Amino acid sequence: MTAKNIPRRQAIPVLYTRGTHYDVGFDMGRTFASIIKSFLQLCNPLNESYLPLYNKDEGRKVYNETLESVKNSFPQYIRELEGIADGAQVEFHKLFLLHMDEITAICANGNGAVAPIGCSSIIVNNENSRVLAHTEDALAATLNHYYFVVAHIINDTPQGKHKVKEERFMSLCYAGHLPGYTMNYNHHGLVFTINTLSALHLRSGKTRRQIFALINVNYNLDVD
């Protein structure tokens, strides 16, 4: 039975981890290496669009500009993603291309933005209850390629543009992705879900929405 033919599982694995950004990333990669490698094989947008464009000059330019932008503002998350790649023994550029999503194709080919698709959230907020319901409507390849991460990140020195040393959160993660892009809560008491809206105009060299989602899961900040 191949990964593509495995029926929907009724169990989602959970990892508890503590350390620096790289340590936490490495633990995620090492623990879920088989799930991450399976997802990279099955992910059609990665293999049919992102990687072929990455191997062309225009696509590599978009990749390099975006990677440099994230490194300048949030280098700790690049180290975390490097940890995932090292732990899972997969290529870093494949994981970062997943986080770039459609920006590679849009910037390299001039294609229009993708129409809003995917997840939905419903909130009930009244005197008797407060309920947040969320669906994860993602790529077909994400079926059975999820896991929970409960992390306590501690650094000796302040990290990134917001100078944060400590982060604590729980997040449902797509395989090979940084935490924060699905449903999450952090130690500030912030609970939130993600519903993707594609911008009309996308440019390289900007911070990706996945990184802003990760900022929310780790900090108690307003992000402009």
MARTOR-906508 format. One record per residue (C-alpha): residue number from 1; residue in one letter; x, y, z. Coordinates in nm, 4 decimals, always signed. Example, Ala and Ser with C-alpha at 12.3 -4.5 7.8 and 13.67 -1.06 7.14 Angstrom:
# MARTOR-906508
NODE | mido | tike | x | y | z
NODE | 1 | A | +1.2300 | -0.4500 | +0.7800
NODE | 2 | S | +1.3670 | -0.1060 | +0.7140
This chain:
# MARTOR-906508
NODE | mido | tike | x | y | z
NODE | 1 | M | +0.0000 | +0.0000 | +0.0000
NODE | 2 | T | +0.1440 | +0.3378 | -0.1033
NODE | 3 | A | +0.1040 | +0.6637 | +0.0876
NODE | 4 | K | -0.1359 | +0.7829 | -0.1814
NODE | 5 | N | -0.3689 | +0.4881 | -0.1209
NODE | 6 | I | -0.3753 | +0.4891 | +0.2598
NODE | 7 | P | -0.7320 | +0.5575 | +0.3784
NODE | 8 | R | -0.8062 | +0.8510 | +0.6054
NODE | 9 | R | -0.6494 | +0.7917 | +0.9451
NODE | 10 | Q | -0.8312 | +0.8658 | +1.2695
NODE | 11 | A | -0.5157 | +0.9529 | +1.4660
NODE | 12 | I | -0.2919 | +1.2606 | +1.4491
NODE | 13 | P | +0.0542 | +1.2274 | +1.6109
NODE | 14 | V | +0.1674 | +1.4848 | +1.8679
NODE | 15 | L | +0.5243 | +1.6014 | +1.9357
NODE | 16 | Y | +0.6300 | +1.7775 | +2.2562
NODE | 17 | T | +0.9591 | +1.9599 | +2.2075
NODE | 18 | R | +1.1739 | +2.2267 | +2.3728
NODE | 19 | G | +1.4854 | +2.4175 | +2.2680
NODE | 20 | T | +1.6051 | +2.6780 | +2.0202
NODE | 21 | H | +1.4284 | +2.7364 | +1.6905
NODE | 22 | Y | +1.6712 | +2.5014 | +1.5188
NODE | 23 | D | +1.6296 | +2.2381 | +1.7923
NODE | 24 | V | +1.2510 | +2.2442 | +1.7653
NODE | 25 | G | +1.2688 | +2.2300 | +1.3863
NODE | 26 | F | +1.5128 | +1.9395 | +1.3953
NODE | 27 | D | +1.2872 | +1.7477 | +1.6350
NODE | 28 | M | +0.9911 | +1.8032 | +1.4020
NODE | 29 | G | +1.1895 | +1.6865 | +1.0999
NODE | 30 | R | +1.3436 | +1.3838 | +1.2678
NODE | 31 | T | +1.0178 | +1.2721 | +1.4315
NODE | 32 | F | +0.8008 | +1.3136 | +1.1228
NODE | 33 | A | +1.0600 | +1.2459 | +0.8509
NODE | 34 | S | +0.8577 | +0.9734 | +0.6809
NODE | 35 | I | +0.5440 | +1.1899 | +0.6709
NODE | 36 | I | +0.7387 | +1.4875 | +0.5352
NODE | 37 | K | +0.9132 | +1.2833 | +0.2648
NODE | 38 | S | +0.5828 | +1.1273 | +0.1640
NODE | 39 | F | +0.4177 | +1.4680 | +0.1328
NODE | 40 | L | +0.7023 | +1.6039 | -0.0803
NODE | 41 | Q | +0.6557 | +1.3131 | -0.3199
NODE | 42 | L | +0.2785 | +1.3578 | -0.3428
NODE | 43 | C | +0.2551 | +1.7397 | -0.3571
NODE | 44 | N | +0.1614 | +1.8186 | -0.7173
NODE | 45 | P | +0.2098 | +2.1991 | -0.7031
NODE | 46 | L | +0.5622 | +2.1497 | -0.5687
NODE | 47 | N | +0.6657 | +1.8910 | -0.8254
NODE | 48 | E | +0.4776 | +2.0222 | -1.1272
NODE | 49 | S | +0.5094 | +2.3997 | -1.0782
NODE | 50 | Y | +0.7366 | +2.5258 | -0.7990
NODE | 51 | L | +1.0400 | +2.3029 | -0.8594
NODE | 52 | P | +1.0455 | +2.3421 | -1.2403
NODE | 53 | L | +1.0277 | +2.7206 | -1.1943
NODE | 54 | Y | +1.2972 | +2.7091 | -0.9251
NODE | 55 | N | +1.5284 | +2.5498 | -1.1807
NODE | 56 | K | +1.4831 | +2.8464 | -1.4164
NODE | 57 | D | +1.6523 | +3.1845 | -1.3806
NODE | 58 | E | +1.3313 | +3.3809 | -1.3271
NODE | 59 | G | +1.2007 | +3.1379 | -1.0662
NODE | 60 | R | +1.5337 | +3.1235 | -0.8814
NODE | 61 | K | +1.5382 | +3.5046 | -0.8694
NODE | 62 | V | +1.1953 | +3.5113 | -0.7038
NODE | 63 | Y | +1.3071 | +3.2422 | -0.4589
NODE | 64 | N | +1.6308 | +3.4187 | -0.3628
NODE | 65 | E | +1.4652 | +3.7586 | -0.3166
NODE | 66 | T | +1.1943 | +3.6146 | -0.0928
NODE | 67 | L | +1.4349 | +3.4038 | +0.1117
NODE | 68 | E | +1.6589 | +3.7061 | +0.1694
NODE | 69 | S | +1.3606 | +3.9142 | +0.2822
NODE | 70 | V | +1.2550 | +3.6586 | +0.5425
NODE | 71 | K | +1.6151 | +3.6125 | +0.6595
NODE | 72 | N | +1.6482 | +3.9855 | +0.7193
NODE | 73 | S | +1.3336 | +4.0153 | +0.9324
NODE | 74 | F | +1.2831 | +3.6703 | +1.0849
NODE | 75 | P | +1.6077 | +3.4706 | +1.0647
NODE | 76 | Q | +1.4942 | +3.2484 | +1.3524
NODE | 77 | Y | +1.2220 | +3.0960 | +1.1359
NODE | 78 | I | +1.4689 | +3.0203 | +0.8599
NODE | 79 | R | +1.6811 | +2.8379 | +1.1191
NODE | 80 | E | +1.3713 | +2.6495 | +1.2319
NODE | 81 | L | +1.2959 | +2.5456 | +0.8739
NODE | 82 | E | +1.6604 | +2.4459 | +0.8267
NODE | 83 | G | +1.6196 | +2.2285 | +1.1353
NODE | 84 | I | +1.3153 | +2.0589 | +0.9830
NODE | 85 | A | +1.5068 | +1.9935 | +0.6600
NODE | 86 | D | +1.8113 | +1.8569 | +0.8442
NODE | 87 | G | +1.6056 | +1.6412 | +1.0783
NODE | 88 | A | +1.3972 | +1.4945 | +0.7955
NODE | 89 | Q | +1.6986 | +1.4737 | +0.5621
NODE | 90 | V | +1.5256 | +1.6607 | +0.2810
NODE | 91 | E | +1.6325 | +1.9616 | +0.0740
NODE | 92 | F | +1.5701 | +2.2986 | +0.2379
NODE | 93 | H | +1.4673 | +2.4671 | -0.0875
NODE | 94 | K | +1.1736 | +2.2286 | -0.1278
NODE | 95 | L | +1.0377 | +2.3249 | +0.2125
NODE | 96 | F | +1.0813 | +2.6961 | +0.1502
NODE | 97 | L | +0.9082 | +2.6644 | -0.1870
NODE | 98 | L | +0.6093 | +2.5169 | -0.0034
NODE | 99 | H | +0.5981 | +2.8294 | +0.2122
NODE | 100 | M | +0.6235 | +3.0553 | -0.0922
NODE | 101 | D | +0.3148 | +2.8840 | -0.2331
NODE | 102 | E | +0.1834 | +3.0447 | -0.5534
NODE | 103 | I | +0.4125 | +3.3499 | -0.5387
NODE | 104 | T | +0.6762 | +3.1670 | -0.7462
NODE | 105 | A | +0.4437 | +3.0998 | -1.0384
NODE | 106 | I | +0.2704 | +3.4374 | -1.0222
NODE | 107 | C | +0.5913 | +3.6414 | -1.0101
NODE | 108 | A | +0.7849 | +3.4281 | -1.2589
NODE | 109 | N | +0.5058 | +3.3764 | -1.5128
NODE | 110 | G | +0.2833 | +3.6772 | -1.4514
NODE | 111 | N | -0.0157 | +3.4564 | -1.3732
NODE | 112 | G | -0.3122 | +3.6048 | -1.1892
NODE | 113 | A | -0.3796 | +3.5395 | -0.8225
NODE | 114 | V | -0.5622 | +3.2212 | -0.7285
NODE | 115 | A | -0.9285 | +3.2620 | -0.6329
NODE | 116 | P | -1.0100 | +3.2202 | -0.2610
NODE | 117 | I | -1.0360 | +2.8490 | -0.1807
NODE | 118 | G | -0.9784 | +2.6237 | +0.1154
NODE | 119 | C | -1.0526 | +2.6495 | +0.4846
NODE | 120 | S | -1.3525 | +2.7972 | +0.6638
NODE | 121 | S | -1.4113 | +2.9068 | +1.0214
NODE | 122 | I | -1.7303 | +2.9626 | +1.2199
NODE | 123 | I | -1.7396 | +3.1317 | +1.5593
NODE | 124 | V | -2.0244 | +3.1197 | +1.8103
NODE | 125 | N | -1.9911 | +3.3892 | +2.0754
NODE | 126 | N | -2.2841 | +3.4349 | +2.3109
NODE | 127 | E | -2.3708 | +3.4287 | +2.6802
NODE | 128 | N | -2.3727 | +3.0497 | +2.6978
NODE | 129 | S | -2.0797 | +2.9454 | +2.4829
NODE | 130 | R | -1.7757 | +3.0497 | +2.2866
NODE | 131 | V | -1.6978 | +2.8036 | +2.0094
NODE | 132 | L | -1.4531 | +2.8322 | +1.7202
NODE | 133 | A | -1.5060 | +2.5653 | +1.4528
NODE | 134 | H | -1.2625 | +2.5240 | +1.1652
NODE | 135 | T | -1.2230 | +2.3038 | +0.8589
NODE | 136 | E | -0.8859 | +2.2181 | +0.7042
NODE | 137 | D | -0.9643 | +2.2164 | +0.3318
NODE | 138 | A | -0.6204 | +2.1899 | +0.1767
NODE | 139 | L | -0.4463 | +2.0015 | -0.1033
NODE | 140 | A | -0.5522 | +1.6390 | -0.1441
NODE | 141 | A | -0.1928 | +1.5391 | -0.0659
NODE | 142 | T | -0.2239 | +1.6769 | +0.2883
NODE | 143 | L | -0.4591 | +1.3913 | +0.3816
NODE | 144 | N | -0.2778 | +1.1896 | +0.6514
NODE | 145 | H | +0.0136 | +1.4354 | +0.6368
NODE | 146 | Y | -0.0588 | +1.6341 | +0.9535
NODE | 147 | Y | +0.0782 | +1.6407 | +1.3056
NODE | 148 | F | +0.0473 | +1.8505 | +1.6214
NODE | 149 | V | +0.3500 | +2.0280 | +1.7669
NODE | 150 | V | +0.3572 | +2.1534 | +2.1261
NODE | 151 | A | +0.6714 | +2.3644 | +2.1519
NODE | 152 | H | +0.8573 | +2.5752 | +2.4056
NODE | 153 | I | +1.1227 | +2.7741 | +2.2232
NODE | 154 | I | +1.3957 | +2.9353 | +2.4324
NODE | 155 | N | +1.6852 | +3.1427 | +2.3003
NODE | 156 | D | +1.9775 | +3.3040 | +2.4820
NODE | 157 | T | +1.9430 | +3.6258 | +2.2829
NODE | 158 | P | +1.6429 | +3.8148 | +2.1366
NODE | 159 | Q | +1.5421 | +3.6891 | +1.7923
NODE | 160 | G | +1.4131 | +3.8649 | +1.4808
NODE | 161 | K | +1.2746 | +4.2135 | +1.4312
NODE | 162 | H | +1.0487 | +4.1829 | +1.7380
NODE | 163 | K | +1.3337 | +4.0709 | +1.9683
NODE | 164 | V | +1.1560 | +3.7749 | +2.1265
NODE | 165 | K | +1.3459 | +3.5193 | +2.3380
NODE | 166 | E | +1.0710 | +3.2759 | +2.4398
NODE | 167 | E | +0.7749 | +3.1229 | +2.2549
NODE | 168 | R | +0.5206 | +2.8625 | +2.3675
NODE | 169 | F | +0.2418 | +2.7277 | +2.1498
NODE | 170 | M | +0.0496 | +2.4325 | +2.0129
NODE | 171 | S | -0.0149 | +2.4096 | +1.6405
NODE | 172 | L | -0.1550 | +2.1670 | +1.3866
NODE | 173 | C | +0.1123 | +2.1483 | +1.1159
NODE | 174 | Y | +0.1135 | +2.0499 | +0.7519
NODE | 175 | A | +0.4023 | +1.8112 | +0.6855
NODE | 176 | G | +0.7253 | +2.0023 | +0.6292
NODE | 177 | H | +0.5707 | +2.3376 | +0.7174
NODE | 178 | L | +0.6458 | +2.5739 | +1.0009
NODE | 179 | P | +0.3777 | +2.5864 | +1.2732
NODE | 180 | G | +0.1052 | +2.8498 | +1.2625
NODE | 181 | Y | -0.0689 | +2.8049 | +0.9279
NODE | 182 | T | -0.3711 | +2.6020 | +1.0399
NODE | 183 | M | -0.5269 | +2.6110 | +1.3899
NODE | 184 | N | -0.3281 | +2.7158 | +1.6925
NODE | 185 | Y | -0.3054 | +2.8653 | +2.0393
NODE | 186 | N | -0.0206 | +3.0275 | +2.2318
NODE | 187 | H | +0.0695 | +3.0970 | +2.5943
NODE | 188 | H | -0.0803 | +3.4459 | +2.5725
NODE | 189 | G | -0.4224 | +3.2801 | +2.5415
NODE | 190 | L | -0.4587 | +3.3661 | +2.1736
NODE | 191 | V | -0.6547 | +3.1041 | +1.9782
NODE | 192 | F | -0.6785 | +3.1474 | +1.6029
NODE | 193 | T | -0.7341 | +2.9717 | +1.2726
NODE | 194 | I | -0.6136 | +3.0498 | +0.9207
NODE | 195 | N | -0.8274 | +3.1082 | +0.6134
NODE | 196 | T | -0.6243 | +3.1945 | +0.3046
NODE | 197 | L | -0.7057 | +3.4941 | +0.0879
NODE | 198 | S | -0.4807 | +3.5483 | -0.2127
NODE | 199 | A | -0.3669 | +3.9045 | -0.2805
NODE | 200 | L | -0.4435 | +4.0463 | -0.6230
NODE | 201 | H | -0.0802 | +4.1477 | -0.6728
NODE | 202 | L | +0.2023 | +3.9333 | -0.5337
NODE | 203 | R | +0.5683 | +4.0323 | -0.5354
NODE | 204 | S | +0.8902 | +3.8571 | -0.4500
NODE | 205 | G | +1.1126 | +3.9847 | -0.1720
NODE | 206 | K | +0.8235 | +4.0159 | +0.0750
NODE | 207 | T | +0.7398 | +3.8312 | +0.3951
NODE | 208 | R | +0.5124 | +3.5377 | +0.3218
NODE | 209 | R | +0.1720 | +3.4981 | +0.4891
NODE | 210 | Q | +0.2877 | +3.1734 | +0.6526
NODE | 211 | I | +0.5473 | +3.3746 | +0.8446
NODE | 212 | F | +0.2863 | +3.6260 | +0.9607
NODE | 213 | A | +0.0740 | +3.3348 | +1.0799
NODE | 214 | L | +0.3728 | +3.2050 | +1.2744
NODE | 215 | I | +0.4220 | +3.5481 | +1.4311
NODE | 216 | N | +0.0647 | +3.5329 | +1.5612
NODE | 217 | V | +0.1127 | +3.1882 | +1.7082
NODE | 218 | N | +0.4281 | +3.2931 | +1.8925
NODE | 219 | Y | +0.3682 | +3.6527 | +1.9924
NODE | 220 | N | +0.0923 | +3.8707 | +2.1309
NODE | 221 | L | +0.1387 | +4.1413 | +1.8688
NODE | 222 | D | -0.0521 | +4.3430 | +1.6144
NODE | 223 | V | +0.1073 | +4.2765 | +1.2743
NODE | 224 | D | +0.0815 | +4.5594 | +1.0224
